[in-house]
Amino acid sequence: MPVPQFLPTGVVTTLDFAVPNERPEPMSGVSISVPAGFQIARAHPTAGWTASLDGSTSTWRGGPLAHLSTETFRLDVDVTAP
């Protein structure tokens, strides 16, 4: 079950995303998008990766993340929906 399960409007909340690489080739990029009603306040850097933010999508480049490995990427997200 995800934690937190509830995000209050107007409060910036930090979310961690554990991203697995299930493909046989190394992964060197990952993007996470938020739906309408959410705003990314910050994309945290992850060791060996650079983060960029473009509207509702954050992209990390770097790694590479080996086959069957997992990396955690962190976002600060604000709920803007009423």
C-alpha positions in Angstrom: 0.0 0.0 0.0 1.4 3.4 -0.9 2.5 5.8 1.8 1.1 8.4 2.3 -2.4 7.3 1.2 -3.8 10.8 1.4 -2.3 14.1 0.2 -3.9 17.3 1.5 -4.4 20.2 -0.8 -1.8 23.0 -0.5 0.8 20.9 1.3 4.0 19.8 -0.4 4.6 16.1 0.2 7.7 14.1 -0.6 7.1 10.9 -2.6 9.6 8.2 -3.2 9.3 6.0 -6.4 11.2 2.7 -6.4 11.8 2.1 -10.1 13.0 -1.4 -11.2 14.8 -2.2 -14.4 13.1 -5.4 -15.7 14.6 -5.1 -19.2 17.8 -7.0 -20.0 19.7 -3.9 -21.1 20.9 -1.2 -18.7 18.5 1.8 -18.2 19.9 5.3 -18.4 16.7 7.4 -18.1 13.4 7.5 -16.3 10.5 10.0 -16.4 7.7 10.4 -13.9 4.6 12.5 -14.7 1.9 13.7 -12.4 -1.8 14.1 -13.4 -3.8 17.3 -13.5 -4.4 18.6 -10.0 -0.8 18.0 -9.0 2.3 20.1 -9.4 5.9 18.9 -9.0 7.6 21.3 -6.6 11.0 19.7 -6.8 12.8 16.7 -8.4 15.5 15.5 -6.0 18.8 14.5 -7.4 19.8 10.8 -7.0 23.4 9.7 -6.8 24.8 9.2 -10.3 21.7 10.8 -12.0 20.7 14.3 -13.0 17.2 15.5 -12.6 15.3 17.9 -14.8 11.7 19.3 -14.6 9.5 20.2 -17.4 5.9 21.1 -16.3 4.3 18.0 -15.0 7.1 15.6 -15.8 10.4 15.0 -14.1 13.2 13.2 -15.9 16.4 11.7 -14.5 19.3 10.7 -16.8 22.4 8.8 -15.7 23.0 5.5 -14.1 23.0 3.2 -15.7 20.6 1.0 -13.8 21.5 -2.7 -14.3 19.1 -5.4 -15.2 16.9 -6.5 -12.2 18.2 -3.5 -10.1 16.0 -0.9 -8.5 16.7 2.8 -7.9 14.7 5.3 -5.8 13.7 8.7 -7.3 12.2 11.4 -5.1 9.7 14.1 -5.9 8.1 16.9 -3.8 4.5 17.2 -5.0 1.9 19.8 -4.3 -1.8 19.0 -4.7 -3.4 21.9 -6.4 -6.9 20.4 -7.0 -9.6 21.6 -4.7 
